[in-house]
Amino acid sequence: MDNKKVIEFYNEYVDQQQDVGINERIYEMYRRLKKQGLHPGSNILELGCGIGTLTYLLAKTVKSGCIESVDISTQSIEFAKQRLKQRNLYLEAHDVVDYIPKLKNIDFITLFDVIEHIPMERHDELFRNLAKIVNDKTVILINIPSPAAIQYDIDNNPAALQVIDQPLPIEFIVNNIVKNGLSLLSFENHSIWAENDYQFFIIGRNKKYTENKLSSKRNFFEKVVNKIKRTFVQLRHRYK
């Protein structure tokens, strides 16, 4: 499917996104970003921002850092530009697969409910481009509906599907991660509207392992607390 049809679909999808607003899924993505360390000075590349609902939440936290948000839909970006006027926010209409950001020293790249809408034959290109963008500290966060959840809609509720909506097996995603010099740091099945209806990936640049002992990162108080916990466990569970 060519991009023109995709752009047309999402240009016509603006009203529906506006009606949905900030729902449980979008707020959950914001919560997870904060859990990963989102702070006022963070630099974020948001790929597939839609009309800017998550962007709006990000801007509440990011004050001294920068947000660069991209979507293939020209009308979605225009909608966001009319509502989001922060000076540290840059919005652009572009295909996220081959997008080259203006932002440097990126802390987070987000693809929240995006890659299931990108044709599978373009995923290698997507991850190859991501590998060029990241630095050693960049964290890539991906959220997708579980393959089973999408297949359920294909079989039972096709009207809920978007112009491209495909199940993505985990091995397919991991293969594209690894062969492009990236590393899967964490994977989680999680639930938003139905049991295990979503999957969350945390990805980084593939780096040489170094042994960074947790004890070296603890302050004096944390070391004391850790020692007390360790002693308690040893006393409670004696094995001789």
C-alpha positions as CSV (number, residue, x, y, z in Angstrom):
1,M,0.0,0.0,0.0
2,D,1.4,3.4,-0.9
3,N,1.8,6.2,1.6
4,K,-0.8,8.4,-0.2
5,K,-3.6,6.0,0.9
6,V,-2.2,5.8,4.4
7,I,-2.0,9.6,4.7
8,E,-5.6,9.9,3.4
9,F,-6.8,7.4,6.0
10,Y,-5.2,9.2,9.0
11,N,-6.2,12.6,7.7
12,E,-9.8,11.3,7.9
13,Y,-9.0,9.8,11.4
14,V,-8.5,13.1,13.1
15,D,-12.0,13.6,14.4
16,Q,-12.1,10.1,15.8
17,Q,-8.8,10.7,17.7
18,Q,-10.3,13.9,19.0
19,D,-13.4,12.1,20.3
20,V,-11.2,9.5,22.1
21,G,-9.0,12.1,23.7
22,I,-6.6,11.0,26.4
23,N,-7.7,7.4,27.1
24,E,-6.3,4.7,29.4
25,R,-3.8,3.5,26.8
26,I,-2.3,7.0,26.2
27,Y,-2.1,7.8,29.9
28,E,-0.5,4.4,30.5
29,M,2.2,5.3,28.0
30,Y,2.9,8.5,29.7
31,R,3.1,6.7,33.1
32,R,5.6,4.2,31.7
33,L,7.7,7.0,30.3
34,K,7.9,8.7,33.7
35,K,8.8,5.3,35.2
36,Q,11.7,5.1,32.8
37,G,13.0,8.4,34.0
38,L,11.2,11.1,32.0
39,H,12.1,14.5,33.6
40,P,12.0,18.2,32.7
41,G,15.3,18.1,30.8
42,S,14.5,15.0,28.7
43,N,14.8,15.1,24.9
44,I,12.1,13.0,23.3
45,L,11.5,11.9,19.7
46,E,7.9,10.8,19.4
47,L,7.3,8.8,16.2
48,G,3.6,8.4,15.3
49,C,2.2,11.2,17.5
50,G,-1.2,11.4,15.9
51,I,-3.0,14.6,16.9
52,G,-0.7,15.1,19.8
53,T,-2.6,13.7,22.8
54,L,0.5,12.1,24.3
55,T,2.5,15.1,23.2
56,Y,0.2,17.3,25.3
57,L,1.1,15.1,28.4
58,L,4.8,15.1,27.6
59,A,4.8,18.9,27.4
60,K,3.5,19.0,31.0
61,T,6.7,17.3,32.2
62,V,9.4,18.4,29.7
63,K,10.3,22.0,30.2
64,S,14.0,22.5,29.6
65,G,14.4,19.5,27.3
66,C,12.9,19.2,23.8
67,I,10.1,17.2,22.2
68,E,10.1,16.4,18.5
69,S,6.9,14.8,17.4
70,V,6.3,13.3,13.9
71,D,3.3,11.8,12.1
72,I,2.5,10.7,8.5
73,S,-0.8,12.6,8.6
74,T,-0.6,16.2,7.5
75,Q,-3.9,17.0,9.1
76,S,-3.0,15.4,12.4
77,I,0.1,17.6,12.6
78,E,-1.9,20.7,11.7
79,F,-4.4,19.9,14.4
80,A,-1.5,19.5,17.0
81,K,0.1,22.7,15.8
82,Q,-3.1,24.7,16.4
83,R,-3.2,23.5,20.0
84,L,0.4,22.9,21.2
85,K,2.4,26.1,21.2
86,Q,5.3,25.2,23.5
87,R,8.6,26.7,22.3
88,N,10.5,23.5,23.0
89,L,8.1,21.4,20.8
90,Y,8.7,20.7,17.1
91,L,6.0,19.0,15.0
92,E,6.5,17.6,11.5
93,A,4.5,15.6,9.0
94,H,6.7,12.8,7.7
95,D,6.9,9.1,7.2
96,V,8.3,7.8,10.5
97,V,10.2,4.9,8.8
98,D,13.0,7.0,7.3
99,Y,12.6,10.2,9.5
100,I,15.9,11.9,10.4
101,P,15.3,14.1,13.5
102,K,16.7,17.5,14.1
103,L,17.0,16.8,17.8
104,K,20.3,15.5,19.0
105,N,21.2,13.7,22.3
106,I,17.9,12.0,22.4
107,D,16.9,10.3,25.6
108,F,13.7,8.6,24.5
109,I,12.3,7.5,21.2
110,T,8.7,6.4,21.4
111,L,6.7,4.3,18.9
112,F,3.4,3.8,20.8
113,D,0.9,1.8,18.8
114,V,2.7,2.6,15.6
115,I,4.7,-0.3,14.2
116,E,1.7,-2.6,13.7
117,H,0.5,0.0,11.2
118,I,3.8,-0.1,9.2
119,P,4.0,-2.8,6.5
120,M,6.2,-5.6,7.7
121,E,8.4,-5.4,4.7
122,R,9.5,-1.9,5.9
123,H,10.4,-2.9,9.4
124,D,14.0,-3.6,8.6
125,E,14.3,-0.1,7.2
126,L,12.7,1.3,10.3
127,F,15.0,-0.4,12.8
128,R,18.0,0.4,10.6
129,N,17.1,4.0,10.7
130,L,16.5,3.9,14.5
131,A,20.0,2.4,14.9
132,K,21.5,5.4,13.2
133,I,19.6,7.9,15.5
134,V,20.3,6.3,18.9
135,N,23.3,7.1,21.2
136,D,24.4,5.0,24.1
137,K,21.9,6.5,26.5
138,T,18.9,6.5,24.2
139,V,16.0,4.3,25.2
140,I,13.5,3.2,22.5
141,L,10.0,2.4,23.8
142,I,7.6,0.4,21.7
143,N,4.0,-0.5,22.6
144,I,1.8,-2.7,20.3
145,P,-1.4,-4.7,20.6
146,S,-0.5,-8.4,21.2
147,P,-0.6,-10.4,18.0
148,A,-3.4,-12.5,19.4
149,A,-5.4,-9.3,20.1
150,I,-5.1,-8.1,16.6
151,Q,-5.9,-11.5,15.2
152,Y,-9.0,-11.5,17.4
153,D,-10.2,-8.3,15.8
154,I,-9.4,-9.5,12.3
155,D,-11.6,-12.5,12.9
156,N,-14.3,-10.9,15.1
157,N,-14.3,-7.1,14.7
158,P,-12.7,-6.1,11.4
159,A,-14.4,-2.7,11.6
160,A,-12.1,-1.8,14.5
161,L,-9.0,-2.2,12.3
162,Q,-7.1,0.7,10.7
163,V,-5.9,0.9,7.1
164,I,-2.9,-1.3,8.0
165,D,-3.3,-3.5,11.1
166,Q,-1.2,-6.6,11.3
167,P,-0.2,-9.1,14.0
168,L,3.6,-8.8,14.8
169,P,5.2,-12.0,16.2
170,I,7.7,-11.3,18.9
171,E,10.4,-13.2,17.0
172,F,9.9,-11.0,13.9
173,I,10.4,-7.8,16.0
174,V,13.4,-9.2,17.9
175,N,15.1,-10.3,14.7
176,N,14.9,-6.7,13.4
177,I,16.2,-5.4,16.6
178,V,19.2,-7.7,16.8
179,K,20.3,-7.6,13.1
180,N,20.4,-3.8,13.2
181,G,22.7,-3.5,16.2
182,L,20.1,-2.9,18.8
183,S,19.4,-4.9,22.0
184,L,16.1,-5.9,23.6
185,L,16.4,-4.7,27.2
186,S,13.0,-5.6,28.5
187,F,9.7,-7.2,27.2
188,E,6.4,-7.3,28.9
189,N,2.9,-8.6,28.2
190,H,0.5,-6.2,29.9
191,S,-3.2,-5.5,30.1
192,I,-5.2,-2.3,29.4
193,W,-8.7,-3.2,28.2
194,A,-8.4,-7.0,28.1
195,E,-6.1,-9.6,29.6
196,N,-2.7,-9.4,28.0
197,D,-3.9,-7.3,25.1
198,Y,-0.7,-5.3,24.8
199,Q,3.1,-5.8,24.6
200,F,5.8,-3.4,25.7
201,F,9.4,-3.4,24.5
202,I,12.4,-1.5,25.8
203,I,15.3,-1.3,23.4
204,G,18.7,0.2,23.4
205,R,21.9,0.3,21.4
206,N,23.8,-3.0,21.6
207,K,26.8,-2.3,23.9
208,K,29.7,-4.3,25.3
209,Y,28.7,-5.5,28.7
210,T,30.5,-3.9,31.7
211,E,30.0,-5.0,35.3
212,N,28.5,-2.1,37.1
213,K,27.9,-3.3,40.6
214,L,24.7,-2.1,42.2
215,S,26.5,-1.7,45.5
216,S,28.7,1.1,44.0
217,K,25.6,3.1,43.2
218,R,24.1,3.0,46.7
219,N,24.5,5.9,49.1
220,F,25.3,5.3,52.8
221,F,21.7,5.1,53.8
222,E,20.8,2.6,51.0
223,K,23.8,0.4,52.0
224,V,22.6,0.3,55.6
225,V,19.1,-0.6,54.6
226,N,20.3,-3.3,52.2
227,K,22.5,-4.8,54.9
228,I,19.6,-4.9,57.3
229,K,17.4,-6.6,54.7
230,R,20.1,-9.2,53.9
231,T,20.7,-9.9,57.6
232,F,17.0,-10.3,58.2
233,V,16.6,-12.8,55.3
234,Q,19.6,-14.8,56.6
235,L,18.3,-15.0,60.1
236,R,14.7,-15.8,59.1
237,H,15.7,-18.5,56.6
238,R,18.6,-20.4,58.2
239,Y,19.8,-23.3,56.2
240,K,22.4,-25.4,57.9
